[in-house]
Amino acid sequence: MRFLTVLIFIFALVVPGRSQSAATAQQADPPATAQALCDALITAMKKGSSVNFAARRDLLAPVVQRVYDLPFMTRIVVGSAWRSFSPEDRQKLTDAFSAFSIATYAESFNGYSGEHFEVDPSPTQLSNGDCIVHTKLFTSDPEPVQLDYLMRKTGDHWRIIDVYLSGTISEMAARRSEYSAVLRQGGAPALIDLLTKKTAELGH
């Protein structure tokens, strides 16, 4: 399992505990939303080499799409340039970013060797109504990795909109910085092309 790859892109997860479907978790509390993602990842990890990349991707895709607000995250990654893009380019960017996100999970969580996750059941409530779920990822290293999820409620659905490594390093800020030069030089088509190529490289 490539944890360095995971931390570069999506700094995930939470503790395995009571089983709960992803659909139910969306209508429950923020830790339960994260739990739905964890359940799917643990399943994918334990399958390991018994399934291929495409099978892991298909297993994880529905859950990742439900627990992450990928359209909102795409807008954050793009920044102010989003307003100037056509509806078609916006949709293509969202699709490309979503596909890359799912593929990264499928490529990274490809084996199991006793890793586990823990979640603080008491999220930090923010003044704007969002909250942060504090989690730890335990590997063979002596110190766990702190992974904090920023979540927002839309209707009955709690969804992840950002992830912080060590409580401070924003994944969305890192991605926005990474893609800014591509957007300046080639606009939406260039970023769509980059994300599509990155996605195609995963699983090979």
C-alpha positions, 0 to 999 in steps of 0.5 A, spaced: 500 500 500 503 506 497 501 511 503 506 516 500 501 517 494 495 517 498 498 523 502 500 527 496 493 527 494 488 524 498 489 524 506 484 520 508 480 516 513 477 514 519 476 508 524 473 501 522 467 500 527 460 499 526 458 497 519 454 503 515 452 504 508 454 510 505 447 512 503 445 512 510 451 515 513 450 521 508 444 523 512 447 521 519 453 525 522 460 527 519 464 521 523 459 516 520 460 519 513 467 518 513 466 511 516 462 510 509 468 511 506 473 507 510 468 501 510 469 501 502 477 502 503 478 497 508 474 492 503 478 494 497 485 493 501 483 486 504 482 484 497 489 486 495 491 483 489 485 478 488 482 484 484 485 488 479 485 496 478 479 496 474 475 492 480 478 497 485 476 503 482 469 500 480 468 498 488 470 505 490 467 510 485 460 510 488 462 511 495 468 517 493 462 520 489 457 520 495 462 522 501 466 527 497 463 534 494 467 533 488 464 538 484 465 544 489 472 541 490 473 542 483 471 549 483 476 550 489 482 547 485 480 551 479 479 558 483 477 564 480 478 562 473 472 558 474 467 563 472 470 564 465 469 557 463 463 555 459 458 550 462 461 544 458 468 546 460 466 546 467 463 539 467 469 536 463 473 539 469 469 536 474 469 529 471 476 529 470 478 531 477 473 526 479 476 520 475 483 522 477 480 522 485 477 515 484 483 512 480 488 515 485 484 511 491 484 505 487 491 505 485 493 507 492 489 502 497 491 496 493 493 491 499 492 490 507 498 489 512 494 491 519 493 498 518 487 501 521 484 508 522 481 512 528 476 517 528 474 522 534 467 522 535 466 529 537 467 534 531 470 541 531 464 545 530 465 552 526 461 558 526 459 558 519 456 551 520 461 547 517 465 542 521 472 538 522 472 531 523 479 529 526 482 522 524 488 518 525 491 513 520 496 508 523 501 504 519 507 500 521 510 507 523 511 509 530 507 515 530 500 515 526 498 520 521 493 526 523 488 527 518 482 532 519 476 532 514 473 539 513 465 537 512 459 541 509 452 540 510 448 541 504 441 539 505 441 532 509 448 530 506 454 531 510 460 531 505 468 532 505 470 539 502 477 539 504 482 534 508 488 537 512 495 533 513 497 534 520 492 539 521 494 544 517 496 542 510 490 543 505 489 538 500 485 543 496 490 549 497 496 544 494 492 542 488 490 549 486 497 551 487 499 545 483 494 546 477 495 554 477 500 554 472 497 549 467 490 553 467 494 560 466 498 557 460 492 553 457 486 554 460 481 549 462 483 544 456 490 544 458 488 542 465 482 537 463 488 534 458 493 533 464 488 530 469 486 525 464 493 523 462 494 522 470 488 518 470 490 513 465 497 512 468 494 510 474 493 502 474 499 501 469 
